[in-house]
């Protein structure tokens, strides 16, 4: 299949998963509302107090989020994430509606700025909670990658639609109308999220307790490979902050193209991001760190090449490459964090990532003018563009080690994924089971289970052949499973299983197997298999 066909197939797979589809559509509503509010707030602030007021409005919107998000994101681990998302969307919708009401009631700017802080907090909390719930809804590593790719695609579209919607509404109406439209959009997102339900939770949510301990738990989760990924993402956000300033510098001092070029160059990032998001859906689940490193290189090099090529079309093309690399880096980086960080700590860890990202963007925005003042515009592009390639080169060996050593063992995950009973489980649940599989080797004549014994394990055949006797005779070969009836029904073993040839098995303890049955579809499939076997309709283990 071509990459375009693979991307389309991955996107279709995401949209066929009802829960993922609802979350992604709600994410689109959130992004449209966020950017519509951003534009309307800027227009309102400028009308109220000029350029200085725009700066105050931006500070009011972002500073509370940067402070509160790492703390409040722990709530996504203390409560059901799908319910936390609904609550966050509703809070944002009410704050937007309040902004509209305040505008039409006389336009109290301080009240609108205060509500902007609430909206900034809810927008920032929505992101890590949404990204944390995806692994509990996706069923395979590939589907999780596709879901993250869909997230990036929808974000790119929302970044275009939201400002356009607000621009039209502000032009034909006023900021209050745009605030109200954003409130309605986000409320629709909350309605979409209401039916979402995570089934088959294997790992318990974080226990209730001291907030400080919850935050420290998130900090402890970001260690080793996760800390490296966070550091690289923070470096990319620092460069992004610099680039926000350098785009303006390029338009006026390098390209001599005027203010319109600022819009063209910024749009190039969005267009490239849309293309990159589709490409990111074809990433391979066990080579994500290398893909992230390559994307970081292509994040920086085009920036370095802008100054030596002082032509607007060339700059647009180069920044489109940056946008495409940004989507690949986002999909690979967040998928890695979702796979590495324990599920019960994921919301907190992602909250820290977003807090670090916002801080890095702010730091880059402050640093870039000083770099331009010291080195001049063209040398500044070269310096800023070199940061990510150099950092990636330094970390390359550690990135390769993540792909080799850190992700869930491929063999065990493949075993779990190959069991039909477990097909409905989320990727989080499958990886949890994969980590708990035990390898066993048996020789011809060895009895694995004996009729009448107490059932303590579920078995999957890796290779070899085993004989099953329960009045009739059958066999179990590679990919088959047995031992589920005693665990499902809490009865003694109903058959004897003996090795016919040297065989390798994978065993799952009783409690771990029963935990998987908290998913209703898994329970139903297990009961159906048990009924067939007890009725004597099959004499071989199903594949």
C-alpha positions as CSV (number, residue, x, y, z in Angstrom):
1,X,0.0,0.0,0.0
2,X,1.1,3.6,-0.7
3,X,1.6,5.9,2.3
4,X,-1.5,7.8,1.3
5,X,-3.5,4.6,1.3
6,X,-2.0,3.5,4.6
7,X,-2.9,6.9,6.2
8,X,-6.5,6.7,4.9
9,X,-6.9,3.2,6.2
10,X,-5.5,4.1,9.6
11,X,-7.9,7.1,9.8
12,X,-10.8,4.9,8.8
13,X,-9.8,2.4,11.5
14,X,-9.9,5.2,14.2
15,X,-13.3,6.4,13.0
16,X,-14.7,2.9,13.1
17,X,-13.8,2.7,16.8
18,X,-16.9,4.5,18.3
19,X,-15.1,5.6,21.5
20,X,-12.1,7.0,19.6
21,X,-14.4,8.7,17.1
22,X,-16.3,10.5,19.7
23,X,-13.1,11.6,21.6
24,X,-11.5,12.9,18.3
25,X,-14.6,14.8,17.3
26,X,-14.8,16.4,20.8
27,X,-11.1,17.3,20.5
28,X,-11.9,19.1,17.2
29,X,-14.6,21.0,19.0
30,X,-12.2,21.9,21.7
31,X,-9.5,23.2,19.3
32,X,-12.0,25.2,17.3
33,X,-13.4,26.8,20.4
34,X,-9.9,27.5,21.8
35,X,-8.7,29.3,18.7
36,X,-11.9,31.2,18.2
37,X,-11.6,32.5,21.7
38,X,-8.0,33.4,21.1
39,X,-8.8,35.6,18.2
40,X,-11.9,37.2,19.7
41,X,-10.1,37.9,23.0
42,X,-7.3,39.6,21.0
43,X,-9.7,41.8,19.1
44,X,-11.6,42.7,22.3
45,X,-8.4,43.5,24.2
46,X,-7.1,45.7,21.4
47,X,-10.3,47.6,21.2
48,X,-10.3,48.0,24.9
49,X,-6.7,49.2,25.5
50,X,-4.5,48.8,22.4
51,X,-1.3,46.7,22.1
52,X,-0.6,46.7,25.9
53,X,-4.0,45.3,26.6
54,X,-3.4,42.4,24.1
55,X,-0.3,41.5,26.1
56,X,-2.2,41.6,29.4
57,X,-5.0,39.4,27.9
58,X,-2.4,36.9,26.7
59,X,-0.8,36.8,30.1
60,X,-4.1,36.4,31.8
61,X,-4.9,33.5,29.5
62,X,-1.7,31.6,29.7
63,X,-0.1,32.2,33.1
64,X,-2.8,30.5,35.2
65,X,-2.7,27.5,32.9
66,X,1.1,27.2,33.2
67,X,0.8,27.3,37.0
68,X,-2.3,25.2,37.5
69,X,-2.1,22.6,34.8
70,X,0.7,20.4,36.3
71,X,-1.2,20.3,39.6
72,X,-4.8,20.0,38.3
73,X,-3.9,17.3,35.7
74,X,-3.6,14.9,38.6
75,X,-7.4,14.8,38.7
76,X,-7.3,12.9,35.4
77,X,-5.6,10.0,37.3
78,X,-7.9,10.3,40.4
79,X,-11.2,10.1,38.5
80,X,-12.4,8.4,35.4
81,X,-10.7,10.2,32.5
82,X,-13.8,10.2,30.2
83,X,-15.8,11.9,33.0
84,X,-13.0,14.4,33.7
85,X,-13.0,15.3,30.0
86,X,-16.7,16.0,30.1
87,X,-16.3,18.2,33.2
88,X,-13.4,20.1,31.7
89,X,-15.3,20.8,28.5
90,X,-18.4,21.9,30.4
91,X,-16.3,24.3,32.6
92,X,-14.7,25.8,29.5
93,X,-18.1,26.2,27.8
94,X,-19.6,27.9,30.8
95,X,-16.5,30.3,31.0
96,X,-16.9,31.1,27.3
97,X,-20.7,31.7,27.8
98,X,-19.8,33.9,30.7
99,X,-17.4,35.9,28.5
100,X,-20.2,36.5,26.0
101,X,-22.6,37.6,28.7
102,X,-20.0,39.9,30.2
103,X,-19.4,41.5,26.8
104,X,-23.0,42.1,26.1
105,X,-23.5,43.4,29.7
106,X,-21.1,46.2,29.2
107,X,-17.8,44.6,28.4
108,X,-16.1,44.5,31.8
109,X,-12.6,43.8,30.6
110,X,-11.2,42.5,33.8
111,X,-14.0,40.0,34.2
112,X,-13.4,38.8,30.6
113,X,-9.7,38.6,31.3
114,X,-10.4,36.5,34.4
115,X,-12.6,34.2,32.5
116,X,-9.9,33.9,29.8
117,X,-7.7,32.5,32.6
118,X,-10.3,29.9,33.3
119,X,-10.6,29.0,29.6
120,X,-6.8,28.7,29.4
121,X,-6.8,26.3,32.3
122,X,-9.6,24.1,30.9
123,X,-8.0,24.0,27.4
124,X,-4.7,23.0,28.9
125,X,-6.2,20.3,31.1
126,X,-8.3,18.9,28.3
127,X,-5.1,18.0,26.3
128,X,-3.3,15.7,28.7
129,X,-6.5,14.0,29.8
130,X,-7.5,13.4,26.2
131,X,-4.1,12.0,25.3
132,X,-4.1,9.9,28.5
133,X,-7.5,8.3,27.6
134,X,-6.5,7.3,24.1
135,X,-4.4,4.2,25.1
136,X,-7.5,2.9,27.0
137,X,-9.6,3.1,23.9
138,X,-7.2,2.0,21.2
139,X,-6.7,-1.8,20.8
140,X,-3.3,-2.0,19.1
141,X,-0.1,0.0,18.9
142,X,-0.9,0.8,15.3
143,X,-4.4,2.1,16.2
144,X,-2.9,4.2,19.0
145,X,-0.5,5.8,16.5
146,X,-3.4,6.4,14.1
147,X,-5.4,8.0,16.9
148,X,-2.5,10.3,17.7
149,X,-2.2,11.1,14.0
150,X,-5.9,11.8,13.8
151,X,-5.4,14.1,16.9
152,X,-2.7,16.0,15.1
153,X,-4.7,16.2,11.9
154,X,-7.8,17.5,13.7
155,X,-5.7,20.0,15.6
156,X,-4.3,21.4,12.3
157,X,-7.8,21.7,10.9
158,X,-9.1,23.3,14.1
159,X,-6.2,25.7,14.0
160,X,-7.5,26.8,10.6
161,X,-11.3,26.7,11.2
162,X,-11.3,28.3,14.7
163,X,-9.6,31.6,13.7
164,X,-11.5,31.7,10.4
165,X,-14.8,31.3,12.2
166,X,-13.9,34.0,14.8
167,X,-12.7,36.3,12.1
168,X,-16.0,36.1,10.2
169,X,-18.0,36.5,13.4
170,X,-16.0,39.4,14.7
171,X,-16.2,41.1,11.2
172,X,-20.0,40.7,10.8
173,X,-20.8,41.0,14.6
174,X,-18.5,41.5,17.5
175,X,-16.3,39.5,19.9
176,X,-19.3,38.6,22.1
177,X,-20.8,36.7,19.2
178,X,-17.6,34.8,18.7
179,X,-17.4,34.0,22.5
180,X,-21.0,32.6,22.3
181,X,-20.2,30.6,19.2
182,X,-17.1,29.1,20.9
183,X,-19.2,28.2,23.9
184,X,-21.7,26.4,21.8
185,X,-18.9,24.5,20.0
186,X,-17.3,23.4,23.2
187,X,-20.7,22.4,24.7
188,X,-21.2,20.2,21.6
189,X,-17.9,18.6,22.4
190,X,-19.0,17.8,25.9
191,X,-22.2,16.2,24.5
192,X,-20.0,14.1,22.2
193,X,-18.0,12.9,25.2
194,X,-20.9,12.0,27.4
195,X,-21.4,8.4,26.0
196,X,-17.7,7.5,26.0
197,X,-16.9,4.7,28.5
198,X,-13.6,3.0,29.1
199,X,-14.2,-0.8,29.5
200,X,-11.9,-3.4,31.0
201,X,-9.8,-1.3,33.3
202,X,-7.0,-3.6,34.4
203,X,-4.9,-1.1,36.4
204,X,-6.7,0.8,39.1
205,X,-6.8,4.6,39.0
206,X,-4.5,6.4,41.4
207,X,-5.8,6.3,45.0
208,X,-7.3,9.4,46.5
209,X,-4.9,11.2,48.8
210,X,-2.8,14.3,49.2
211,X,-2.5,16.4,46.0
212,X,1.2,17.0,46.7
213,X,1.8,13.3,46.6
214,X,-0.1,12.9,43.4
215,X,2.0,15.6,41.7
216,X,5.2,14.0,43.0
217,X,4.0,10.7,41.6
218,X,3.7,12.4,38.2
219,X,7.2,13.8,38.6
220,X,8.6,10.3,39.5
221,X,6.9,8.9,36.4
222,X,8.8,11.2,34.1
223,X,12.1,9.4,34.5
224,X,14.6,7.6,32.3
225,X,13.3,7.4,28.7
226,X,10.3,9.5,29.5
227,X,12.5,12.3,30.8
228,X,14.6,12.2,27.6
229,X,11.4,12.5,25.5
230,X,10.1,15.4,27.7
231,X,13.5,17.1,27.3
232,X,13.5,16.8,23.6
233,X,9.9,18.0,23.3
234,X,10.8,21.0,25.5
235,X,13.8,21.8,23.3
236,X,11.4,21.7,20.3
237,X,9.0,24.0,22.0
238,X,11.9,26.4,22.8
239,X,12.7,26.5,19.1
240,X,9.0,27.0,18.3
241,X,9.0,30.0,20.6
242,X,12.0,31.4,18.8
243,X,10.4,30.7,15.4
244,X,7.2,32.6,16.4
245,X,9.5,35.7,16.6
246,X,11.7,34.8,13.7
247,X,8.7,34.5,11.3
248,X,8.0,38.2,11.9
249,X,11.7,39.0,11.6
250,X,11.8,37.1,8.3
251,X,8.8,38.9,6.9
252,X,10.2,42.4,7.5
253,X,14.0,42.1,7.7
254,X,15.0,39.0,5.6
255,X,12.4,38.7,2.9
256,X,11.2,42.3,2.7
257,X,7.8,41.0,2.1
258,X,5.6,43.0,4.5
259,X,3.0,42.1,7.1
260,X,1.1,39.8,4.8
261,X,4.0,37.4,4.7
262,X,3.6,36.8,8.4
263,X,0.3,35.1,7.7
264,X,1.6,33.2,4.7
265,X,4.5,31.8,6.6
266,X,2.4,30.9,9.6
267,X,-0.2,29.2,7.4
268,X,2.7,27.2,5.8
269,X,3.3,25.6,9.2
270,X,-0.4,24.6,9.5
271,X,-0.5,23.2,5.9
272,X,2.7,21.2,6.4
273,X,1.3,19.9,9.8
274,X,-1.8,18.6,8.1
275,X,0.3,16.7,5.6
276,X,2.7,15.4,8.2
277,X,-0.2,14.2,10.4
278,X,-1.4,11.9,7.6
279,X,2.2,10.6,7.1
280,X,2.6,10.0,10.8
281,X,-0.3,7.5,10.8
282,X,2.0,5.1,8.9
283,X,4.7,5.0,11.6
284,X,5.7,1.6,12.9
285,X,4.9,1.0,16.5
286,X,8.4,-0.3,17.5
287,X,10.5,2.4,15.8
288,X,9.0,5.5,17.3
289,X,12.0,7.0,19.0
290,X,14.0,6.9,15.8
291,X,11.1,8.6,13.9
292,X,11.0,11.3,16.6
293,X,14.7,12.0,16.3
294,X,14.5,12.3,12.5
295,X,11.5,14.6,12.8
296,X,13.5,16.8,15.2
297,X,16.3,17.1,12.7
298,X,13.9,18.2,10.0
299,X,12.3,20.6,12.5
300,X,15.6,22.5,12.7
301,X,17.4,22.3,9.3
302,X,14.7,24.1,7.3
303,X,14.8,27.0,9.7
304,X,18.6,27.3,9.2
305,X,18.1,27.4,5.5
306,X,15.5,30.2,5.5
307,X,18.1,33.0,5.7
308,X,20.5,31.8,2.9
309,X,17.4,31.5,0.6
310,X,15.7,34.9,1.1
311,X,12.8,34.3,-1.2
312,X,9.2,34.0,0.1
313,X,8.2,30.9,-1.9
314,X,11.3,29.1,-0.7
315,X,10.6,30.2,2.9
316,X,7.0,29.0,2.7
317,X,8.2,25.6,1.4
318,X,10.8,25.3,4.2
319,X,8.3,26.1,6.9
320,X,5.9,23.6,5.5
321,X,8.6,21.0,6.0
322,X,8.9,22.2,9.6
323,X,5.1,21.9,10.1
324,X,5.2,18.3,8.7
325,X,8.1,17.4,11.0
326,X,6.2,18.9,13.9
327,X,3.2,16.5,13.4
328,X,5.5,13.5,13.1
329,X,7.4,14.5,16.3
330,X,4.1,15.1,18.2
331,X,2.6,11.7,17.2
332,X,5.9,9.8,17.9
333,X,6.6,11.6,21.1
334,X,3.2,11.4,22.7
335,X,2.8,7.8,21.6
336,X,6.1,6.9,23.3
337,X,5.0,8.6,26.5
338,X,1.6,6.8,26.4
339,X,3.5,3.5,26.0
340,X,6.2,4.2,28.6
341,X,4.5,6.0,31.5
342,X,2.3,3.7,33.7
343,X,-1.3,4.3,32.9
344,X,-2.3,5.3,36.5
345,X,0.3,8.2,36.3
346,X,-0.3,9.2,32.7
347,X,-2.5,12.3,33.1
348,X,-0.1,13.8,35.6
349,X,2.9,13.1,33.4
350,X,1.3,14.6,30.4
351,X,0.2,17.6,32.4
352,X,3.9,18.1,33.3
353,X,4.8,17.8,29.6
354,X,2.3,20.5,28.6
355,X,3.4,22.7,31.5
356,X,7.1,22.4,30.4
357,X,6.0,23.0,26.7
358,X,4.3,26.2,27.5
359,X,7.2,27.4,29.6
360,X,9.7,26.5,26.8
361,X,7.6,28.4,24.2
362,X,7.6,31.5,26.5
363,X,11.3,31.2,27.1
364,X,12.0,30.9,23.3
365,X,9.8,33.9,22.6
366,X,11.8,36.0,25.1
367,X,15.2,34.7,24.0
368,X,14.8,35.2,20.2
369,X,14.8,39.0,20.2
370,X,18.1,39.0,22.2
371,X,19.6,36.5,19.7
372,X,18.5,38.7,16.7
373,X,19.9,41.8,18.5
374,X,23.2,40.1,19.1
375,X,23.8,38.2,15.9
376,X,21.5,39.8,13.3
377,X,18.5,38.1,11.6
378,X,20.3,35.7,9.2
379,X,22.8,34.4,11.7
380,X,19.9,34.0,14.2
381,X,18.1,31.6,11.8
382,X,21.2,29.5,11.5
383,X,21.8,29.3,15.2
384,X,18.1,28.5,16.1
385,X,17.9,26.0,13.3
386,X,21.0,24.2,14.5
387,X,19.7,23.6,18.0
388,X,17.5,20.5,17.4
389,X,19.8,18.7,15.0
390,X,22.7,19.0,17.4
391,X,20.6,18.0,20.4
392,X,19.3,15.0,18.5
393,X,22.7,13.9,17.4
394,X,23.9,14.0,21.1
395,X,20.9,11.9,22.1
396,X,20.7,9.5,19.1
397,X,22.1,6.4,20.8
398,X,19.6,6.8,23.7
399,X,16.7,7.2,21.3
400,X,17.7,4.0,19.5
401,X,17.9,2.2,22.9
402,X,14.3,3.2,23.6
403,X,13.2,1.4,20.4
404,X,15.3,-1.7,21.2
405,X,14.7,-2.0,24.9
406,X,11.9,0.0,26.4
407,X,8.7,-0.7,24.5
408,X,6.6,-3.7,25.6
409,X,8.2,-7.0,24.6
410,X,7.0,-7.6,21.0
411,X,6.7,-11.4,21.5
412,X,4.5,-11.3,24.5
413,X,2.3,-8.5,23.1
414,X,1.9,-10.5,19.9
415,X,0.8,-13.5,21.9
416,X,-1.8,-11.5,23.8
417,X,-3.0,-9.8,20.6
418,X,-3.3,-13.2,18.9
419,X,-5.8,-14.6,21.4
420,X,-9.3,-14.0,20.0
421,X,-10.7,-13.5,23.5
422,X,-8.5,-10.5,24.1
423,X,-9.1,-8.7,20.8
424,X,-11.6,-6.2,22.3
425,X,-9.1,-5.1,25.0
426,X,-7.4,-1.7,24.8
427,X,-3.7,-1.4,24.1
428,X,-3.2,-0.5,27.8
429,X,-4.9,-3.7,28.9
430,X,-3.0,-5.9,26.4
431,X,0.4,-4.5,27.4
432,X,-0.5,-5.0,31.1
433,X,-1.3,-8.7,30.3
434,X,1.9,-9.0,28.1
435,X,4.0,-7.9,31.0
436,X,2.6,-10.6,33.2
437,X,2.9,-13.6,30.8
438,X,5.2,-16.3,32.1
439,X,7.1,-18.6,29.7
440,X,7.0,-22.3,30.3
441,X,8.7,-25.2,28.5
442,X,7.3,-28.8,28.6
443,X,8.7,-32.0,27.2
444,X,6.7,-34.9,25.6
445,X,4.5,-36.6,28.3
446,X,4.5,-33.7,30.7
447,X,1.0,-32.9,32.1
448,X,0.2,-29.2,32.0
449,X,-3.2,-29.4,33.6
450,X,-5.1,-32.4,35.0
451,X,-8.8,-32.9,35.1
452,X,-10.1,-32.3,38.6
453,X,-7.3,-30.0,39.7
454,X,-7.9,-26.5,40.9
455,X,-7.5,-23.9,38.0
456,X,-4.8,-21.4,38.7
457,X,-3.6,-20.3,35.2
458,X,-4.7,-19.6,31.6
459,X,-2.4,-20.9,28.8
460,X,-1.5,-20.0,25.3
461,X,0.6,-22.3,23.1
462,X,3.7,-20.6,21.6
463,X,4.9,-23.7,19.6
464,X,4.7,-27.4,19.8
465,X,1.7,-29.7,20.2
466,X,-0.4,-30.8,23.2
467,X,-3.1,-33.5,23.6
468,X,-6.4,-32.6,25.2
469,X,-8.6,-35.3,26.8
470,X,-12.0,-34.7,28.3
471,X,-13.9,-37.8,27.2
472,X,-13.0,-36.9,23.6
473,X,-9.5,-36.3,22.3
474,X,-8.3,-33.1,20.7
475,X,-5.1,-31.1,20.3
476,X,-3.7,-27.7,20.9
477,X,-1.0,-26.1,18.7
478,X,0.7,-22.8,18.1
479,X,-1.7,-19.9,18.8
480,X,-4.3,-22.1,20.6
481,X,-5.3,-21.4,24.2
482,X,-6.8,-23.5,27.1
483,X,-7.5,-23.4,30.8
484,X,-10.2,-20.7,30.7
485,X,-13.2,-22.8,31.9
486,X,-12.0,-23.4,35.4
487,X,-11.2,-19.7,35.8
488,X,-14.4,-18.4,34.3
489,X,-16.7,-20.8,36.2
490,X,-14.6,-21.3,39.3
491,X,-14.8,-25.1,38.9
492,X,-12.1,-27.8,38.8
493,X,-10.2,-28.5,35.6
494,X,-12.5,-30.1,33.0
495,X,-9.8,-31.7,30.9
496,X,-6.2,-33.0,31.0
497,X,-3.6,-31.4,28.7
498,X,-0.4,-33.3,28.0
499,X,2.5,-32.4,25.8
500,X,3.0,-34.5,22.7
501,X,6.1,-32.7,21.5
502,X,8.6,-30.3,23.1
503,X,6.4,-27.2,23.5
504,X,6.7,-23.6,24.7
505,X,3.7,-22.1,26.5
506,X,2.8,-18.7,27.9
507,X,0.9,-18.7,31.2
508,X,-1.3,-16.0,32.8
509,X,-2.2,-16.2,36.5
510,X,-5.8,-16.5,37.5
511,X,-6.2,-12.9,38.9
512,X,-4.6,-11.3,35.7
513,X,-6.9,-13.4,33.5
514,X,-10.0,-12.5,35.5
515,X,-9.0,-8.8,35.4
516,X,-9.2,-8.9,31.6
517,X,-12.8,-10.2,31.9
518,X,-13.9,-6.8,33.4
519,X,-14.4,-5.9,29.7
520,X,-17.9,-7.1,28.8
521,X,-17.0,-8.2,25.3
522,X,-14.1,-10.3,26.6
523,X,-16.3,-11.9,29.2
524,X,-19.0,-12.7,26.6
525,X,-16.4,-14.3,24.2
526,X,-15.0,-16.4,27.1
527,X,-18.4,-17.6,28.1
528,X,-19.2,-18.6,24.5
529,X,-16.0,-20.6,24.2
530,X,-16.7,-22.3,27.6
531,X,-20.2,-23.2,26.5
532,X,-18.9,-24.8,23.3
533,X,-16.3,-26.8,25.0
534,X,-18.5,-28.0,27.8
535,X,-21.1,-29.0,25.3
536,X,-18.4,-31.1,23.5
537,X,-18.9,-29.2,20.3
538,X,-15.2,-28.8,19.8
539,X,-12.3,-31.1,20.7
540,X,-9.5,-28.8,19.8
541,X,-8.5,-25.5,21.4
542,X,-9.7,-22.6,19.3
543,X,-7.2,-20.4,17.5
